[in-house]
């Protein structure tokens, strides 16, 4: 069963989107204001480990691809 079509109030939709974007900007501005320039922004250790593993996986896949190209397999 389908519900009957409803009128889309574009002004309300635009206002709701604008409100959400303003809230997001304000929360980002507050977070940035709390950061102090004399302290570096540190990442949690697990994020650093995940990034290192990702780079390592990318490097190994690039090296495998290059090896295959040089050996004529690709």
DAGI-V416104 format. One record per helix or strand of 3 or more residues. SS is the DSSP state (H for helix, E for strand). FROM is the first residue (numbers start at 1). TO is the last residue. If there is no record, write none. Layout:
SS,FROM,TO + SS,FROM,TO
//
This chain:
H,10,34 + H,45,71
//
